[in-house]
């Protein structure tokens, strides 16, 4: 990557891969916690994540590139950690640990979307900036919701 446009495209492929991977991981998380607020939060965010994938396709269109992912080691690691929690934890600890794992994912996404949004602005890609801002706001809201559930459960 030698230009900001190349860095933007590379990072966009990274987050696109991550969002698609999460659409496969989140149902496992929701199933593991059974019913309740945590499951509802995971189910709700799965719907939002599918919307993020659709929005990202529009971002790719703004740079005339196909929507495609590139393996993201960070999200793979976070998903692997979450799978370990599902295998090892139970009861209240399972819910608490899965909230923590979900927030780690949210923080990763917030960092990526914040970066991409700023780069879109620097590249004078107003449409991508607006679309990425929408996703960033949704990710921040999801994180706040998880914090609220964790605080209420404590």
C-alpha positions as CSV (number, residue, x, y, z in Angstrom):
1,X,0.0,0.0,0.0
2,X,1.6,3.2,-1.2
3,X,-1.3,5.5,-1.4
4,X,-4.2,6.5,0.9
5,X,-6.6,5.1,-1.7
6,X,-4.8,1.7,-1.6
7,X,-4.9,1.8,2.2
8,X,-8.6,2.6,2.2
9,X,-9.4,-0.2,-0.2
10,X,-7.3,-2.7,1.8
11,X,-8.9,-1.8,5.1
12,X,-12.3,-1.8,3.5
13,X,-11.8,-5.4,2.4
14,X,-10.6,-6.2,5.9
15,X,-13.8,-4.9,7.6
16,X,-16.0,-6.5,4.9
17,X,-14.4,-9.9,5.7
18,X,-14.9,-9.2,9.4
19,X,-18.6,-8.3,9.1
20,X,-19.3,-11.4,7.0
21,X,-17.5,-13.6,9.4
22,X,-19.5,-12.1,12.3
23,X,-22.8,-13.0,10.5
24,X,-21.7,-16.6,11.0
25,X,-20.4,-16.2,14.5
26,X,-23.2,-14.2,16.1
27,X,-25.9,-16.9,15.9
28,X,-23.6,-19.3,17.8
29,X,-23.3,-16.6,20.5
30,X,-27.0,-16.0,20.7
31,X,-27.7,-19.7,20.9
32,X,-25.1,-20.2,23.7
33,X,-26.8,-17.7,26.0
34,X,-30.3,-19.0,25.6
35,X,-33.0,-16.4,26.1
36,X,-33.0,-12.9,27.6
37,X,-31.4,-9.5,27.1
38,X,-28.1,-10.8,25.9
39,X,-29.6,-13.1,23.3
40,X,-31.8,-10.2,22.1
41,X,-28.8,-7.9,21.8
42,X,-26.9,-10.5,19.7
43,X,-30.0,-11.2,17.5
44,X,-30.5,-7.4,17.0
45,X,-26.9,-6.8,16.2
46,X,-26.9,-9.7,13.7
47,X,-29.6,-7.9,11.8
48,X,-27.5,-4.7,11.9
49,X,-24.4,-6.5,10.8
50,X,-26.2,-7.8,7.8
51,X,-27.2,-4.2,7.1
52,X,-23.5,-3.2,7.5
53,X,-22.5,-5.6,4.8
54,X,-25.1,-4.0,2.4
55,X,-23.8,-0.5,3.3
56,X,-20.2,-1.6,2.7
57,X,-21.1,-2.8,-0.8
58,X,-22.2,0.8,-1.5
59,X,-18.9,2.0,-0.1
60,X,-17.0,-0.3,-2.5
61,X,-19.1,1.1,-5.3
62,X,-17.9,4.6,-4.5
63,X,-14.4,3.5,-5.4
64,X,-15.4,1.4,-8.3
65,X,-14.1,-1.8,-6.7
66,X,-15.9,-5.1,-6.2
67,X,-17.1,-5.9,-2.7
68,X,-14.7,-8.5,-1.6
69,X,-13.1,-9.5,1.7
70,X,-9.5,-10.1,2.6
71,X,-8.8,-12.4,5.6
72,X,-8.8,-10.4,8.8
73,X,-6.6,-12.1,11.4
74,X,-7.9,-9.8,14.1
75,X,-11.5,-10.8,13.7
76,X,-10.5,-14.5,13.3
77,X,-8.7,-14.2,16.7
78,X,-11.7,-12.6,18.4
79,X,-14.1,-15.2,17.0
80,X,-11.7,-18.0,18.1
81,X,-11.6,-16.5,21.6
82,X,-15.4,-16.3,21.6
83,X,-15.7,-20.0,20.6
84,X,-13.4,-20.9,23.5
85,X,-15.7,-19.0,25.9
86,X,-18.7,-20.9,24.6
87,X,-16.9,-24.2,25.3
88,X,-15.5,-23.3,28.7
89,X,-18.0,-21.0,30.4
90,X,-21.4,-21.6,31.8
91,X,-24.1,-19.8,33.8
92,X,-23.8,-16.1,34.6
93,X,-20.1,-16.2,33.7
94,X,-21.0,-17.3,30.1
95,X,-23.2,-14.3,29.6
96,X,-20.7,-11.9,31.1
97,X,-17.8,-13.3,29.1
98,X,-19.8,-13.2,25.9
99,X,-20.7,-9.6,26.5
100,X,-17.0,-8.9,27.0
101,X,-16.1,-10.7,23.8
102,X,-18.8,-8.9,21.9
103,X,-17.5,-5.6,23.2
104,X,-14.0,-6.5,22.1
105,X,-15.4,-7.0,18.6
106,X,-17.3,-3.7,18.8
107,X,-14.2,-1.8,19.8
108,X,-12.3,-3.3,16.9
109,X,-15.1,-2.3,14.5
110,X,-15.3,1.2,16.0
111,X,-11.6,1.6,15.4
112,X,-11.8,0.4,11.8
113,X,-14.8,2.4,10.9
114,X,-13.4,5.5,12.5
115,X,-10.2,5.1,10.5
116,X,-12.1,4.4,7.3
117,X,-14.4,7.4,7.8
118,X,-11.5,9.7,8.2
119,X,-9.7,8.4,5.3
120,X,-12.8,8.7,3.1
121,X,-12.9,12.4,4.2
122,X,-9.2,12.8,3.3
123,X,-9.9,11.2,-0.1
124,X,-12.8,13.6,-0.6
125,X,-15.2,10.7,-0.9
126,X,-18.2,12.3,0.7
127,X,-20.6,9.4,0.0
128,X,-18.2,6.8,1.6
129,X,-17.7,9.2,4.5
130,X,-21.5,9.4,5.1
131,X,-22.0,5.7,4.7
132,X,-19.2,4.8,7.1
133,X,-20.4,7.4,9.6
134,X,-23.8,5.6,9.6
135,X,-22.1,2.2,10.4
136,X,-19.8,3.8,13.0
137,X,-22.8,5.3,14.8
138,X,-24.5,1.9,14.8
139,X,-21.4,0.2,16.2
140,X,-21.1,2.8,19.0
141,X,-24.8,2.3,19.9
142,X,-24.4,-1.5,20.0
143,X,-21.4,-1.1,22.3
144,X,-23.4,1.2,24.6
145,X,-26.3,-1.3,24.6
146,X,-23.9,-4.1,25.7
147,X,-22.5,-1.9,28.4
148,X,-26.0,-1.2,29.7
149,X,-26.8,-5.0,29.8
150,X,-23.6,-5.7,31.6
151,X,-24.2,-3.0,34.2
152,X,-27.8,-4.1,34.8
153,X,-26.7,-7.7,35.2
154,X,-24.0,-6.9,37.7
